[in-house]
């Protein structure tokens, strides 16, 4: 995965998400719009939280890519710790969430491609059409696995969002620490 995101994946990402690039097909344009909706929903979730003002908050943007979320967070006054790892694997989800949870104090916001029968079939159908602009490389994660990893790290899901365009889909979770004595 690291090699992919350091070569082919990076070029695909740049072609899809670079606003100066008009050389995108309908699917790529839809993915661009879906990602923009995810960024907007994440910013809204963070801005609307009454307990922690975004200005002055410390935010970890793990998997920051080209900074499409980090930059507006910093512009809103947040102190942003941005990193990008390309070897994202489902088996590492629990470890990553524990680490991220240890960096967060009051809130953790994550987005992921949910593993459902529909999206799994959609991904498999996409694999029938080879080519860099057609097959998806999204890693699908079960909501149950994400929620269990959060629970194991001492967090609970407080708010959920779902972003979907024709060719892009993401779950957005806001997690908060489990209060002593609550479940």
C-alpha positions in Angstrom: 0.0 0.0 0.0 2.8 2.4 0.8 4.4 1.8 -2.5 1.1 2.3 -4.2 0.4 5.6 -2.4 3.9 6.8 -3.2 3.4 6.2 -7.0 0.2 5.3 -8.7 -2.0 6.2 -5.8 -0.5 9.6 -5.5 -0.9 10.3 -9.2 -4.6 9.2 -9.0 -5.2 11.3 -5.9 -3.6 14.4 -7.5 -5.6 13.9 -10.7 -8.9 13.5 -8.8 -8.4 16.1 -6.1 -6.3 18.9 -7.7 -8.8 21.7 -8.4 -6.6 22.9 -11.2 -7.1 19.6 -13.0 -10.1 19.4 -15.3 -9.0 16.0 -16.8 -11.3 13.9 -14.7 -14.1 11.6 -15.7 -17.6 11.5 -14.2 -16.7 9.0 -11.5 -13.6 10.9 -10.5 -15.6 14.1 -10.3 -18.2 12.4 -8.1 -15.4 11.1 -5.8 -14.0 14.6 -5.6 -17.5 16.0 -4.6 -17.9 13.2 -2.1 -14.6 13.9 -0.5 -15.4 17.6 -0.3 -18.7 16.7 1.5 -16.7 14.6 4.0 -14.3 17.5 4.7 -17.3 19.9 5.1 -19.1 17.6 7.4 -16.0 17.0 9.5 -15.5 20.8 9.8 -19.1 21.3 10.7 -19.0 18.5 13.3 -16.0 20.1 14.9 -17.2 23.7 14.7 -20.7 22.8 16.1 -19.4 21.0 19.2 -20.2 23.1 22.3 -17.5 21.6 24.6 -14.4 22.4 22.6 -14.0 25.5 20.5 -12.2 24.7 17.3 -10.0 27.8 17.6 -7.1 26.8 19.9 -8.0 23.1 19.9 -5.3 20.5 19.0 -6.4 18.3 16.2 -4.7 15.2 14.8 -5.4 14.6 11.1 -4.1 11.1 10.6 -4.1 10.2 6.9 -4.0 13.9 5.9 -3.1 13.2 2.3 -2.5 16.6 0.7 -4.0 18.6 3.6 -7.6 19.0 2.3 -8.8 18.9 5.9 -5.7 20.0 7.8 -5.5 23.4 5.9 -9.1 24.5 6.8 -8.6 23.3 10.4 -5.5 25.4 10.7 -7.3 28.3 9.1 -10.0 28.0 11.7 -7.4 28.4 14.4 -6.8 24.8 15.4 -3.3 23.5 16.1 -3.1 20.6 13.6 -0.8 17.5 13.9 -1.0 16.1 10.4 0.5 12.8 9.3 -0.1 10.3 6.5 0.6 6.6 6.6 0.0 4.6 3.5 0.0 1.1 5.0 -3.6 1.3 6.4 -4.8 -2.2 7.0 -7.9 -3.5 8.7 -5.8 -5.5 11.2 -4.1 -2.3 12.3 -7.3 -0.4 13.0 -7.4 -1.2 16.7 -3.7 -0.2 17.2 -4.2 3.1 15.2 -7.3 4.0 17.1 -5.6 3.4 20.4 -2.8 5.6 19.4 -5.0 8.4 18.0 -7.2 8.1 21.1 -4.1 8.6 23.3 -3.5 11.9 21.4 -7.0 13.2 21.7 -8.4 14.6 24.9 -12.1 15.2 24.4 -13.1 14.2 20.9 -12.0 11.9 18.1 -13.5 12.3 14.6 -12.7 9.6 12.0 -14.0 8.8 8.5 -13.9 5.5 6.8 -15.4 3.5 3.9 -18.0 1.2 5.6 -18.0 -2.5 4.8 -21.6 -3.4 3.8 -22.8 -6.0 1.4 -23.8 -3.2 -1.0 -20.5 -1.4 -1.0 -18.5 -4.7 -1.0 -20.4 -5.8 -4.2 -19.9 -2.3 -5.7 -16.2 -2.5 -5.0 -16.0 -6.0 -6.6 -17.9 -4.9 -9.7 -15.5 -2.0 -10.0 -12.6 -4.4 -10.0 -14.1 -5.9 -13.2 -13.1 -2.7 -15.0 -9.4 -2.5 -14.8 -7.6 0.8 -15.2 -6.4 3.5 -12.8 -9.5 5.6 -13.0 -12.1 2.8 -12.7 -11.2 0.3 -9.9 -11.5 1.4 -6.4 -8.7 1.0 -3.9 -10.8 1.9 -0.9 -10.4 -0.2 2.2 -13.8 -1.1 3.6 -14.1 -1.3 7.4 -17.0 -2.9 9.3 -18.7 -0.4 11.6 -18.8 -3.1 14.3 -15.0 -3.4 14.1 -14.5 0.4 14.3 -16.9 0.7 17.2 -15.2 -2.3 19.1 -11.8 -0.7 18.5 -13.0 2.6 19.9 -14.6 0.9 22.9 -11.4 -1.0 23.6 -9.5 2.3 23.5 -12.0 3.8 26.0 -14.1 5.8 23.6 -17.8 5.7 22.5 -19.5 6.9 19.4 -21.3 10.2 20.1 -22.3 11.3 16.6 -22.5 9.6 13.2 -22.7 11.0 9.7 -22.8 9.4 6.3 -21.6 11.0 3.1 -22.6 9.4 -0.2 -22.4 10.5 -3.8 -22.9 8.1 -6.8 -19.3 6.8 -6.5 -18.1 7.9 -3.1 -19.2 6.9 0.4 -17.9 7.4 3.9 -19.0 7.1 7.4 -18.1 9.9 9.8 -17.8 9.1 13.5 -17.3 11.5 16.4 -16.2 9.6 19.5 -15.8 10.9 23.0 -14.2 9.3 26.0 -16.3 6.9 28.0 -17.2 8.6 31.3 -16.3 6.7 34.4 -19.1 4.3 35.2 -21.0 4.7 31.9 -21.1 2.3 29.0 
